[in-house]
Amino acid sequence: MDSLFQAYRTFFGKGDALYQLFSPYRICPLGAHVDHQWGLVSGFAFDKGIDFLFSETETGKVEMCSLSFEGLMTFNVQKPVDEKQQNWGDYLRGAVWALQQDFQLKKGIKGVVKGSMPIGGVSSSAALLCGFVMALAKVNHIELDKMQVIHYASEAERNYVGLRNGILDQACVVLCESDKLLYLDTKTSEYTLLPFGGGTRELPFEIGVFFSGVTRKLTGTDYNLRVSECKTAAWMLQAYEDIPLRELEETRLRDIDEELFIRHEDKLPERFMKRARHFFTECDRVRDGVEAWKAGDIKKFGEYINKSCESSINNYECGSPELIALYEIMKTTEGIYGGRFSGAGFKGACIALIDPAMKDTIRETMTNRYLKKFPQYNETFEVFFCKPSNGVEFL
């Protein structure tokens, strides 16, 4: 935090009443690629994320700099922000745009943000958006509950930035508690925070995050294409049963009964059959994984995480050569209960639940085996070990 205060003084001087906020990154152990289809998901926030240090401006002007990205982002919350600039400031503008749909913003923000990890797979965008929504609400004296923060951050990413995701990322950033698993129905927004083993045992794991060294931007991958493929699969399955169709944008695989899918899956073109198969089997894995979690069986829970990644590779067909290599190494590394691609799974990172007593061995094994295969990432491959944390909060 000292570097944030120093940067703030450099850019803005002294004498302002400062607010501090921490917005965590997240992982989804089970529930990959189903939130945009209103599926079932699970998640943890963890103790790495984005720190905010800021004060209010009476004029409505926003001046934000980042210690992770270049450029001072400047605009005014009292004016329309419809035009994107194709830089990290679009997430800030998106938060303003979303809030402007329901509120008249008068006060702006000047401040500094700093991320504690490389971007790619841990939902840094959701951490930035949720934190900035809360910061704007704070200085404008707008009372938002947790689900409203999730709503405005999600609206910003989906309808302003242009990534057609669901609410998984934002829900983890906002709702999670450090000693519990978030279990969320993304159709109804109903959620439960589940203690491990019914609350009779401490968490027996930490979170390993293995950055491939390849960064990516989801709006430049096949992420949105996969969303369209899932919706098309749902549309075709409804057509086979003469179910009245809605607009494709309003159609989701959660609208389909699994028995209907089983009746017609052989008729679907292969790519659409695979996307639907991933959705239904992944929702089943979430249900089964939650039962293993409640029973305190971390090994069984980890096995479901591995199966999730297998389906991501074979049915959802995502994963770069680097991520697939990391997954294969994780499967045979002692001390790793289970792991998979994190985030969209096109580049970025893999995550795993690991035995804390084996951290040194895991770091050495993962690093040596991965860099032997991909020596070009010697300078950018990184390993982090983290612990689950609470969601976004003012400090």
PECORWO-V288062 format. One record per pair of residues at least 12 apart in sequence whose ideal C-beta (glycine too) atoms are under 10 Angstrom apart, sorted by the first residue. I is the first residue (numbers start at 1). J is the second residue. D is the distance in whole Angstrom. If there is no record, write none. Layout:
I/J/D
I/J/D
//
This chain:
1/20/7
1/22/9
1/51/6
1/53/7
1/114/9
1/395/8
3/51/9
3/53/10
3/67/6
3/112/9
3/114/7
4/18/9
4/20/8
4/51/6
4/52/8
4/53/4
4/54/10
4/67/7
4/111/9
4/112/5
4/113/8
4/114/6
5/18/8
5/20/9
5/53/7
5/112/9
6/67/10
6/112/9
7/53/8
7/65/7
7/66/9
7/67/6
7/111/9
7/112/5
7/113/10
7/114/8
8/53/5
8/54/8
8/55/8
8/65/9
8/110/8
8/111/7
8/112/5
9/112/10
10/65/9
10/112/9
11/63/7
11/64/10
11/65/6
11/72/7
11/110/8
11/111/9
11/112/7
12/53/10
12/54/9
12/55/8
12/57/10
12/63/7
12/65/9
12/110/5
12/111/8
12/112/8
15/55/9
16/54/9
16/55/4
16/56/8
16/57/9
16/110/8
16/111/9
17/55/6
17/56/8
18/52/10
18/53/6
18/54/7
18/55/5
18/56/10
18/111/8
19/52/7
19/53/7
19/54/6
19/55/7
19/56/8
19/109/9
19/111/8
19/134/10
19/135/7
19/138/6
19/139/8
19/394/7
19/395/9
20/51/7
20/52/7
20/53/6
20/54/8
20/111/10
20/393/10
20/394/7
20/395/4
21/49/10
21/50/9
21/51/8
21/52/4
21/53/8
21/54/8
21/111/9
21/113/9
21/130/10
21/131/6
21/132/9
21/134/6
21/135/6
21/138/8
21/392/7
21/393/7
21/394/5
21/395/7
22/47/9
22/48/10
22/49/6
22/50/7
22/51/6
22/52/8
22/116/10
22/127/9
22/131/8
22/389/9
22/390/9
22/391/10
22/392/7
22/393/6
22/394/8
22/395/6
23/45/9
23/49/5
23/50/5
23/51/8
23/52/7
23/113/9
23/115/10
23/124/9
23/126/8
23/127/4
23/128/7
23/129/9
23/130/6
23/131/3
23/132/8
23/133/10
23/134/8
23/135/9
23/153/10
23/173/6
23/174/9
23/391/8
23/392/4
23/393/8
24/44/9
24/45/4
24/46/6
24/47/7
24/48/7
24/49/4
24/50/8
24/116/10
24/122/9
24/123/9
24/126/10
24/127/6
24/130/9
24/131/9
24/172/8
24/173/6
24/174/10
24/176/7
24/178/10
24/386/9
24/388/9
24/389/5
24/390/8
24/391/7
24/392/7
24/393/9
25/44/10
25/45/7
25/46/6
25/47/9
25/48/5
25/49/5
25/50/8
25/115/8
25/116/8
25/117/6
25/119/10
25/121/9
25/122/4
25/123/6
25/124/6
25/126/8
25/127/6
25/169/9
25/172/9
25/173/8
25/207/10
25/209/8
25/342/9
25/343/10
25/384/10
25/386/8
25/389/9
26/43/6
26/44/7
26/45/5
26/46/7
26/49/9
26/122/7
26/123/5
26/124/10
26/126/7
26/127/8
26/130/10
26/168/8
26/169/6
26/170/9
26/171/9
26/172/4
26/173/6
26/174/10
26/175/10
26/176/7
26/182/9
26/342/9
26/343/9
26/351/10
26/388/10
26/389/10
26/391/9
27/42/10
27/43/7
27/44/5
27/45/8
27/46/7
27/121/8
27/122/7
27/123/8
27/172/8
27/207/6
27/208/10
27/209/8
27/340/9
27/342/6
27/343/9
27/349/9
27/351/5
27/352/9
27/353/9
27/386/9
27/388/9
28/41/6
28/42/6
28/43/5
28/44/8
28/123/9
28/168/6
28/169/8
28/171/10
28/172/7
28/182/9
28/184/10
28/286/10
28/305/10
28/308/9
28/340/9
28/341/10
28/342/7
28/343/8
28/351/8
29/41/9
29/42/6
29/43/7
29/44/7
29/181/8
29/182/10
29/207/9
29/285/10
29/286/9
29/289/7
29/293/9
29/301/7
29/302/9
29/304/8
29/305/5
29/308/8
29/337/10
29/338/8
29/339/9
29/340/8
29/342/10
29/351/8
29/352/9
29/353/7
30/42/5
30/43/9
30/181/9
30/183/9
30/282/7
30/283/9
30/284/10
30/285/5
30/286/5
30/287/9
30/288/9
30/289/4
30/290/8
30/292/10
30/293/9
30/301/8
30/304/6
30/305/6
30/307/9
30/308/6
30/338/9
30/340/9
31/43/7
31/166/10
31/168/7
31/182/10
31/183/9
31/184/8
31/186/8
31/282/7
31/283/8
31/285/8
31/286/5
31/289/9
31/308/8
32/168/9
32/278/8
32/282/6
32/285/9
32/286/9
32/305/9
32/308/5
32/309/8
32/311/8
32/312/5
32/316/7
32/318/9
32/340/7
32/341/7
32/342/9
32/343/9
32/344/9
32/345/7
33/165/10
33/166/10
33/168/10
33/223/9
33/226/7
33/227/9
33/230/8
33/275/9
33/278/7
33/279/8
33/282/7
33/308/9
33/311/9
33/312/7
33/315/9
33/316/5
33/318/7
33/341/10
33/343/10
33/344/8
33/345/8
34/166/8
34/168/8
34/186/8
34/230/9
34/252/10
34/253/8
34/254/8
34/278/8
34/279/5
34/280/9
34/281/10
34/282/5
34/283/6
34/285/10
34/286/8
34/316/9
35/154/10
35/165/7
35/166/3
35/167/6
35/168/4
35/169/8
35/170/10
35/171/8
35/184/8
35/186/5
35/187/10
36/158/9
36/163/9
36/164/6
36/165/5
36/166/4
36/167/9
36/168/9
36/186/8
36/223/9
36/224/9
36/226/8
36/227/5
36/230/7
36/231/9
36/252/8
36/253/9
36/279/10
37/166/8
37/186/8
37/187/9
37/227/8
37/230/5
37/231/8
37/233/9
37/234/7
37/251/9
37/252/5
37/253/4
37/254/6
37/255/9
37/256/9
37/275/9
37/276/9
37/278/10
37/279/6
37/280/10
37/282/10
37/283/9
38/166/7
38/167/9
38/185/8
38/186/5
38/187/4
38/188/9
38/189/10
38/252/5
38/253/8
38/254/4
38/255/8
38/279/10
38/283/10
39/166/8
39/168/9
39/184/10
39/185/8
39/186/6
39/187/8
39/230/10
39/252/9
39/253/7
39/254/6
39/278/10
39/279/6
39/280/9
39/282/7
39/283/5
39/286/8
40/183/8
40/184/7
40/185/6
40/186/7
40/187/9
40/254/9
40/282/8
40/283/5
40/284/9
40/285/9
40/286/4
40/287/7
40/289/10
40/290/9
41/166/8
41/167/9
41/168/5
41/169/10
41/171/8
41/172/9
41/182/8
41/183/8
41/184/5
41/185/8
41/186/6
41/191/9
41/282/9
41/283/9
41/286/6
42/168/9
42/172/9
42/181/6
42/182/6
42/183/5
42/184/7
42/191/10
42/192/10
42/194/9
42/285/10
42/286/6
42/287/10
42/289/7
42/290/7
42/293/8
42/301/10
42/304/10
42/305/10
43/123/9
43/168/6
43/169/8
43/171/7
43/172/4
43/173/9
43/175/8
43/176/6
43/181/8
43/182/5
43/183/9
43/184/7
43/191/10
43/388/10
44/172/7
44/176/6
44/177/9
44/178/9
44/180/9
44/181/7
44/182/7
44/203/10
44/207/7
44/351/9
44/353/9
44/386/9
44/387/9
44/388/4
44/389/8
45/122/10
45/123/10
45/127/9
45/171/10
45/172/5
45/173/6
45/174/8
45/175/8
45/176/4
45/177/8
45/178/8
45/182/8
45/386/10
45/388/7
45/389/5
45/390/7
45/391/5
45/392/8
46/117/10
46/122/8
46/172/9
46/176/9
46/178/9
46/206/9
46/207/5
46/209/8
46/351/9
46/384/9
46/385/10
46/386/4
46/387/6
46/388/6
46/389/5
47/116/9
47/178/8
47/206/10
47/207/9
47/386/5
47/387/5
47/388/8
47/389/4
47/390/9
48/115/8
48/116/5
48/117/5
48/122/7
48/124/10
48/127/9
48/207/9
48/209/8
48/384/7
48/385/10
48/386/5
48/387/9
48/389/8
49/114/10
49/115/7
49/116/6
49/117/8
49/122/8
49/123/10
49/124/8
49/127/5
49/128/9
49/130/10
49/131/8
49/173/8
49/386/10
49/389/8
49/391/10
49/392/8
50/66/9
50/68/8
50/113/6
50/114/7
50/115/5
50/116/7
50/117/9
50/124/7
50/126/10
50/127/5
50/128/6
50/129/10
50/130/9
50/131/6
50/132/9
50/173/10
50/392/9
51/67/9
51/112/8
51/113/7
51/114/5
51/115/8
51/116/7
51/131/9
51/395/9
52/64/9
52/109/9
52/111/6
52/112/8
52/113/5
52/114/8
52/127/10
52/128/9
52/131/5
52/132/8
52/134/9
52/135/6
52/392/9
52/394/9
52/395/9
53/110/10
53/111/5
53/112/5
53/113/8
53/114/8
53/395/10
54/108/10
54/109/5
54/110/6
54/111/3
54/112/7
54/113/8
54/131/10
54/132/9
54/135/6
54/136/10
54/138/9
54/139/8
55/108/10
55/109/7
55/110/6
55/111/7
55/139/8
56/106/10
56/107/5
56/108/7
56/109/6
56/110/8
56/111/9
56/135/9
56/136/10
56/138/8
56/139/4
56/140/8
57/76/9
57/77/9
57/106/10
57/107/6
57/108/4
57/109/7
57/110/6
57/111/10
57/139/8
58/106/8
58/107/6
58/108/8
58/139/10
59/76/7
59/77/10
59/78/8
59/106/9
59/107/8
59/108/7
60/75/9
60/76/5
60/77/5
60/78/4
60/79/8
60/96/10
60/105/7
60/106/6
60/107/6
60/108/5
60/109/10
60/140/10
61/74/7
61/75/8
61/76/5
61/77/8
61/78/9
61/79/10
61/107/9
61/108/5
61/109/9
61/110/7
62/74/6
62/75/5
62/76/7
62/77/6
62/81/9
62/89/9
62/92/7
62/93/8
62/95/10
62/96/7
62/105/10
62/107/10
62/108/5
62/109/5
62/110/7
62/111/9
62/132/9
62/135/10
62/136/9
63/75/9
63/108/8
63/109/8
63/110/4
63/111/8
63/112/10
64/88/9
64/89/7
64/92/6
64/108/10
64/109/7
64/110/7
64/111/6
64/112/7
64/113/7
64/132/8
64/135/9
65/110/9
65/111/8
65/112/5
65/113/8
65/114/10
66/88/6
66/89/9
66/92/10
66/112/7
66/113/5
66/114/7
66/115/8
66/128/9
67/112/7
67/113/7
67/114/4
67/115/8
68/88/8
68/113/7
68/114/6
68/115/4
68/116/9
68/117/9
68/118/9
68/119/8
68/124/9
68/128/10
69/87/8
69/88/5
69/89/9
69/113/9
69/115/9
69/119/9
70/87/8
70/88/9
71/85/9
71/87/6
71/88/7
71/89/7
72/89/9
72/110/10
73/85/8
73/87/7
73/88/7
73/89/3
73/90/9
73/91/9
73/92/6
73/93/8
73/113/10
74/89/8
74/108/10
74/110/9
75/89/8
75/92/8
75/93/6
75/96/8
75/108/8
76/96/9
76/105/9
76/108/6
77/92/10
77/93/9
77/95/10
77/96/5
77/97/10
77/99/8
77/100/8
77/103/10
77/104/9
77/105/4
77/106/8
77/107/7
77/108/5
77/109/8
77/136/7
77/139/9
77/140/8
78/96/10
78/100/9
78/104/8
78/105/7
78/106/7
78/107/9
78/108/8
79/96/9
79/100/9
79/105/10
80/93/10
80/96/9
80/97/8
80/100/8
81/93/4
81/94/8
81/95/9
81/96/5
81/97/5
81/100/7
81/160/8
82/97/7
82/100/10
82/160/9
84/97/10
84/160/7
84/161/8
84/162/8
86/219/10
88/113/9
88/119/9
88/124/10
88/125/9
88/128/8
90/125/10
90/156/9
90/157/10
90/160/7
90/161/6
90/162/9
90/219/10
91/124/9
91/125/6
91/126/9
91/127/10
91/128/5
91/129/5
91/131/10
91/132/7
91/153/9
91/156/7
91/157/8
91/160/9
91/161/6
92/109/9
92/113/9
92/128/8
92/129/9
92/132/6
92/133/10
92/135/10
92/136/9
92/156/9
93/132/10
93/156/8
93/160/7
93/161/9
94/125/9
94/128/10
94/129/7
94/132/9
94/133/9
94/152/9
94/153/9
94/155/8
94/156/3
94/157/7
94/158/9
94/159/8
94/160/4
94/161/5
94/162/9
95/128/8
95/129/6
95/130/9
95/131/9
95/132/4
95/133/5
95/134/9
95/135/8
95/136/6
95/137/10
95/152/7
95/153/7
95/155/9
95/156/5
95/157/9
95/160/8
96/108/9
96/109/10
96/132/8
96/133/9
96/136/7
96/152/10
96/156/8
96/160/9
97/152/9
97/155/8
97/156/6
97/159/8
97/160/5
97/161/10
98/129/9
98/133/7
98/136/10
98/151/8
98/152/4
98/153/7
98/154/8
98/155/4
98/156/4
98/157/9
98/158/9
98/159/8
98/160/7
99/132/10
99/133/7
99/136/6
99/137/7
99/140/8
99/142/7
99/144/9
99/148/10
99/152/6
99/155/9
99/156/9
100/136/10
101/152/8
101/155/7
101/159/9
102/142/9
102/148/9
102/151/10
102/152/8
102/155/10
103/136/9
103/137/8
103/140/7
103/142/6
103/144/10
103/152/9
104/140/9
104/142/10
105/136/7
105/137/9
105/139/9
105/140/5
105/142/8
106/139/9
106/140/6
106/141/9
107/136/8
107/138/9
107/139/5
107/140/5
107/141/8
108/136/8
108/139/8
108/140/9
109/132/8
109/135/6
109/136/7
109/138/9
109/139/6
109/140/10
111/132/10
111/135/8
113/127/10
113/128/7
113/131/8
113/132/8
113/135/10
115/127/8
115/128/8
116/384/9
116/386/10
117/209/7
117/211/8
117/349/9
117/382/8
117/384/6
117/386/9
118/209/9
118/211/5
118/212/10
118/213/9
118/214/10
118/215/7
118/348/9
118/349/8
118/380/8
118/381/10
118/382/6
118/384/9
119/211/9
119/215/6
119/216/8
119/217/8
119/343/10
119/348/8
119/349/9
120/209/10
120/211/6
120/212/8
120/213/9
120/214/7
120/215/5
120/216/6
120/217/9
120/218/9
120/342/8
120/343/7
120/344/9
120/346/9
120/347/6
120/348/3
120/349/5
121/209/8
121/210/9
121/211/8
121/212/9
121/215/10
121/216/9
121/218/10
121/323/9
121/341/7
121/342/4
121/343/4
121/344/8
121/345/8
121/346/9
121/347/8
121/348/3
121/349/3
121/350/8
121/351/7
122/169/9
122/207/10
122/209/7
122/211/9
122/342/6
122/343/7
122/348/8
122/349/6
122/351/8
122/384/9
122/386/9
123/157/10
123/165/9
123/168/8
123/169/4
123/170/8
123/172/7
123/173/7
123/218/10
123/342/8
123/343/6
123/344/10
124/169/10
124/343/9
125/153/9
125/156/9
125/157/6
125/161/7
125/163/8
125/165/9
125/169/7
125/170/10
125/173/10
125/217/9
125/218/8
125/219/10
125/343/10
126/150/9
126/153/6
126/154/8
126/156/10
126/157/7
126/165/9
126/167/9
126/168/9
126/169/4
126/170/5
126/171/9
126/172/8
126/173/5
126/174/9
126/343/10
126/392/10
127/153/9
127/169/8
127/170/9
127/172/9
127/173/5
127/391/10
127/392/7
128/153/9
128/156/10
128/157/10
128/173/9
129/149/9
129/150/10
129/152/8
129/153/4
129/154/8
129/155/10
129/156/5
129/157/6
129/160/10
129/161/8
129/169/9
129/170/7
129/173/8
130/146/10
130/149/6
130/150/7
130/152/9
130/153/5
130/154/9
130/156/10
130/157/10
130/169/9
130/170/6
130/171/10
130/172/10
130/173/5
130/174/6
130/391/8
130/392/5
131/149/9
131/153/9
131/173/8
131/174/10
131/392/6
131/393/10
131/394/10
132/152/10
132/153/8
132/156/9
133/148/9
133/149/5
133/150/9
133/151/9
133/152/5
133/153/5
133/154/10
133/155/10
133/156/7
133/170/9
133/174/9
133/392/9
134/146/10
134/149/6
134/152/10
134/153/9
134/174/9
134/392/6
134/393/9
134/394/8
135/392/10
135/394/9
136/152/9
137/149/8
137/152/9
138/394/7
145/174/10
146/170/10
146/171/9
146/174/5
146/175/6
146/191/10
146/391/8
146/392/9
147/167/9
147/170/10
147/171/9
147/174/8
147/175/9
147/189/6
147/191/9
148/174/10
149/170/7
149/171/10
149/173/9
149/174/5
149/175/9
149/391/9
149/392/8
150/167/6
150/168/10
150/169/9
150/170/4
150/171/5
150/172/10
150/173/8
150/174/5
150/175/8
150/184/10
150/189/8
150/391/10
151/167/8
151/170/8
151/189/9
152/170/9
153/167/9
153/169/8
153/170/5
153/171/10
153/173/8
153/174/8
153/392/10
154/166/8
154/167/5
154/168/9
154/169/8
154/170/5
154/171/9
155/170/10
156/170/9
157/169/8
157/170/8
157/218/9
157/219/10
161/218/9
161/219/7
162/218/9
162/219/6
162/224/8
163/217/9
163/218/5
163/219/6
163/221/10
163/223/7
163/224/7
163/227/9
163/344/9
164/218/10
164/219/10
164/223/8
164/224/5
164/225/10
164/226/9
164/227/5
164/228/8
164/231/9
164/249/9
165/218/8
165/223/8
165/224/9
165/227/8
165/343/10
165/344/8
166/184/10
166/186/5
166/187/9
166/227/9
166/252/9
167/184/8
167/186/5
167/187/10
167/189/7
168/182/9
168/184/7
168/186/6
168/343/10
169/343/8
170/391/10
170/392/10
171/184/5
171/186/8
171/189/8
171/191/7
171/391/9
172/184/8
172/391/7
173/391/6
173/392/6
174/390/10
174/391/5
174/392/6
174/393/10
175/189/10
175/191/6
175/193/7
175/390/10
175/391/6
175/392/10
176/191/10
176/193/8
176/388/7
176/389/7
176/390/7
176/391/5
176/392/9
177/193/5
177/194/10
177/195/9
177/388/8
177/389/9
177/390/6
177/391/7
178/203/9
178/387/7
178/388/5
178/389/5
178/390/5
178/391/9
179/193/9
179/194/10
179/195/6
179/196/7
179/199/9
179/202/8
179/203/6
179/387/10
179/388/7
179/389/10
179/390/9
180/192/9
180/193/4
180/194/6
180/195/5
180/196/8
180/199/9
180/203/9
180/293/10
180/388/8
180/390/10
181/193/7
181/194/5
181/195/8
181/196/7
181/203/9
181/289/9
181/290/7
181/293/5
181/294/9
181/301/9
181/388/9
182/194/8
182/388/10
182/391/9
183/286/8
183/287/9
183/289/9
183/290/5
183/293/8
183/294/10
184/286/9
185/254/9
185/283/10
185/286/10
186/252/10
186/254/8
187/252/8
187/254/5
187/255/9
188/254/10
192/290/9
194/290/7
194/293/6
194/294/6
195/293/9
195/294/8
195/296/10
196/293/6
196/294/8
196/295/10
196/296/6
196/297/10
196/298/8
196/301/9
196/388/10
197/293/8
197/294/7
197/295/7
197/296/3
197/297/8
197/298/9
198/293/10
198/294/6
198/295/8
198/296/7
199/294/10
199/296/10
200/296/7
201/296/5
201/298/9
203/298/9
203/353/9
203/356/9
203/387/8
203/388/7
204/296/8
204/298/5
204/299/10
204/337/9
204/353/9
204/355/8
204/356/8
204/357/10
205/298/6
205/301/9
205/302/8
205/335/10
205/336/10
205/337/6
205/338/10
205/352/9
205/353/4
205/354/6
205/355/7
205/356/7
205/387/9
205/388/9
206/352/9
206/353/8
206/354/6
206/355/8
206/356/5
206/357/10
206/358/10
206/359/7
206/362/10
206/384/10
206/385/5
206/386/7
206/387/6
206/388/9
207/339/10
207/342/10
207/351/6
207/352/7
207/353/7
207/354/7
207/384/8
207/385/7
207/386/5
207/387/7
207/388/7
207/389/10
208/330/8
208/333/9
208/335/9
208/336/7
208/337/10
208/339/7
208/349/10
208/350/8
208/351/7
208/352/4
208/353/8
208/354/4
208/355/10
208/356/10
208/358/10
208/359/8
208/362/6
208/363/8
208/366/8
208/383/7
208/384/7
208/385/6
208/386/8
209/339/10
209/342/7
209/348/10
209/349/6
209/350/8
209/351/5
209/352/8
209/382/8
209/383/7
209/384/4
209/385/8
209/386/6
210/323/9
210/326/5
210/327/9
210/329/9
210/330/8
210/336/10
210/339/8
210/342/9
210/348/10
210/349/6
210/350/5
210/351/7
210/352/7
210/362/9
210/363/9
210/366/6
210/367/9
210/370/8
210/381/8
210/382/8
210/383/6
210/384/8
211/322/10
211/326/9
211/342/9
211/347/10
211/348/7
211/349/5
211/350/8
211/377/9
211/380/7
211/381/6
211/382/4
211/383/8
211/384/8
212/320/7
212/321/9
212/322/4
212/323/6
212/324/10
212/325/8
212/326/6
212/341/10
212/347/6
212/348/7
212/349/6
212/350/7
212/370/8
212/374/8
212/377/7
212/380/8
212/381/7
212/382/9
213/322/7
213/347/9
213/348/10
213/349/10
213/370/9
213/371/9
213/374/7
213/376/8
213/377/3
213/378/8
213/379/8
213/380/4
213/381/4
213/382/8
214/320/6
214/321/10
214/322/5
214/323/8
214/346/9
214/347/4
214/348/7
214/349/9
214/374/9
214/376/10
214/377/7
214/380/8
214/381/9
215/347/7
215/348/7
215/349/10
215/380/8
216/320/8
216/343/9
216/344/8
216/346/6
216/347/4
216/348/6
217/346/10
217/347/9
218/343/8
218/344/5
218/346/7
218/347/9
218/348/9
220/346/9
220/347/10
221/318/8
221/320/10
221/344/6
221/345/9
221/346/4
221/347/7
221/348/10
222/317/9
222/318/7
222/344/9
222/346/7
223/318/8
223/343/9
223/344/5
223/345/9
223/346/7
226/271/10
226/275/7
226/278/9
226/316/7
226/317/8
226/318/7
226/344/8
226/345/10
226/346/9
227/249/10
227/252/10
227/275/9
228/248/8
228/249/9
228/275/10
229/269/10
229/271/6
229/272/6
229/274/9
229/275/5
229/276/9
229/316/9
229/317/9
230/251/9
230/252/7
230/253/6
230/254/10
230/272/8
230/275/5
230/276/7
230/278/8
230/279/6
230/316/9
231/247/10
231/248/5
231/249/7
231/250/9
231/251/5
231/252/7
231/253/8
231/255/10
231/272/10
231/275/9
232/248/7
232/251/8
232/268/10
232/269/9
232/271/9
232/272/6
232/275/8
232/276/10
233/251/9
233/253/7
233/256/8
233/261/9
233/265/9
233/268/6
233/269/9
233/271/8
233/272/4
233/273/7
233/274/9
233/275/5
233/276/4
233/277/9
233/278/10
233/279/8
234/246/10
234/248/9
234/251/5
234/252/6
234/253/5
234/254/8
234/255/6
234/256/5
234/260/10
234/261/9
234/272/9
234/275/9
234/276/7
234/279/9
235/247/10
235/248/6
235/251/5
235/252/10
235/253/10
235/255/9
235/256/10
235/272/9
236/256/10
236/264/8
236/267/8
236/268/6
236/269/8
236/272/6
236/273/10
236/276/9
237/251/10
237/253/8
237/255/9
237/256/5
237/257/9
237/260/6
237/261/6
237/263/9
237/264/6
237/265/8
237/267/9
237/268/7
237/272/9
237/273/10
237/276/7
238/251/7
238/255/7
238/256/7
238/260/8
238/264/10
239/264/9
240/260/8
240/261/10
240/263/8
240/264/5
240/267/6
240/268/9
241/256/9
241/257/9
241/260/6
241/263/8
241/264/8
243/255/9
243/256/9
243/260/9
252/279/9
253/275/8
253/276/6
253/278/9
253/279/4
253/280/8
253/283/9
254/279/8
254/280/10
254/283/8
256/276/8
256/279/9
256/280/8
257/280/10
258/276/9
258/279/9
258/280/5
258/281/9
258/283/8
258/284/8
261/273/9
261/276/6
261/277/8
261/279/9
261/280/6
262/277/10
262/280/8
264/276/9
265/277/7
265/280/9
271/315/10
271/317/8
273/315/9
274/311/9
274/314/7
274/315/4
274/316/7
274/317/7
275/315/7
275/316/7
275/317/8
276/315/9
277/311/8
277/314/9
277/315/5
277/316/9
278/308/9
278/311/5
278/312/7
278/313/10
278/314/8
278/315/4
278/316/5
278/317/9
278/318/10
279/311/10
279/315/9
279/316/9
280/315/10
281/307/8
281/308/9
281/310/10
281/311/6
281/315/7
282/304/10
282/307/9
282/308/6
282/311/6
282/312/8
282/315/9
282/316/8
284/304/9
284/307/10
285/303/10
285/304/5
285/305/8
285/307/6
285/308/6
285/311/8
286/304/8
286/308/9
287/304/10
288/300/8
288/301/9
288/303/10
288/304/6
288/307/9
289/301/5
289/302/9
289/303/9
289/304/4
289/305/8
289/307/9
289/308/8
289/338/9
290/304/9
291/304/10
292/304/7
298/337/5
298/338/9
298/353/7
298/355/9
299/337/6
299/338/8
299/353/10
300/337/9
300/338/9
301/337/7
301/338/7
301/353/7
302/336/8
302/337/3
302/338/3
302/339/8
302/352/8
302/353/6
302/354/9
303/337/8
303/338/6
304/338/7
304/340/10
305/330/10
305/336/10
305/337/8
305/338/3
305/339/6
305/340/5
305/351/9
305/352/8
305/353/7
306/327/8
306/330/8
306/331/6
306/336/9
306/337/9
306/338/5
306/339/7
306/340/7
306/352/9
307/338/9
307/340/9
308/338/8
308/339/10
308/340/5
308/341/9
309/323/9
309/324/9
309/326/10
309/327/5
309/328/10
309/330/9
309/331/9
309/338/8
309/339/7
309/340/3
309/341/6
309/345/8
309/350/8
309/351/10
309/352/10
310/327/9
310/331/9
310/340/9
311/340/9
312/324/10
312/327/9
312/340/7
312/341/6
312/344/10
312/345/5
313/327/8
313/328/10
313/340/9
313/341/8
313/345/9
316/341/9
316/344/10
316/345/8
317/345/10
318/341/7
318/343/10
318/344/7
318/345/4
318/346/6
318/347/10
319/340/9
319/341/6
319/344/10
319/345/5
319/346/7
319/347/9
319/350/9
320/341/9
320/345/8
320/346/6
320/347/5
320/348/8
321/373/9
321/374/8
322/347/7
322/348/9
322/349/10
322/350/9
322/370/8
322/373/9
322/374/6
322/376/10
322/377/7
322/381/9
323/340/9
323/341/5
323/342/9
323/345/6
323/346/8
323/347/7
323/348/7
323/349/8
323/350/6
324/341/9
324/345/10
324/350/9
325/350/9
325/369/8
325/370/6
325/372/10
325/373/5
325/374/7
326/339/8
326/340/10
326/341/8
326/349/8
326/350/4
326/351/10
326/352/9
326/366/7
326/369/9
326/370/6
326/373/9
326/374/9
326/381/9
327/339/7
327/340/7
327/341/7
327/345/10
327/350/6
327/352/9
328/369/9
328/370/10
328/373/10
329/350/9
329/365/7
329/366/6
329/367/10
329/368/9
329/369/5
329/370/6
329/372/10
329/373/8
330/350/6
330/351/9
330/352/5
330/354/9
330/362/9
330/365/9
330/366/7
330/369/10
330/370/10
331/352/10
332/365/9
332/369/9
333/352/8
333/354/9
333/358/9
333/361/8
333/362/6
333/364/10
333/365/5
333/366/6
333/369/8
334/355/8
334/358/6
334/361/7
334/362/8
334/365/8
335/352/9
335/354/6
335/355/4
335/356/9
335/357/7
335/358/3
335/359/8
335/360/10
335/361/6
335/362/5
335/365/9
336/352/5
336/353/7
336/354/5
336/355/8
336/358/8
336/361/10
336/362/6
336/365/9
336/366/9
337/352/7
337/353/5
337/354/7
337/355/7
338/351/10
338/352/7
338/353/6
338/354/9
339/351/6
339/352/3
339/353/7
339/354/8
339/366/10
340/352/8
349/382/9
349/384/9
350/366/9
350/370/10
351/384/10
351/386/9
352/366/9
352/385/10
354/366/10
354/385/7
356/385/8
356/387/9
359/383/9
359/385/5
360/385/10
362/383/8
362/385/8
363/383/5
363/384/10
363/385/8
364/383/9
366/381/9
366/383/6
367/381/7
367/382/9
367/383/6
370/383/9
//
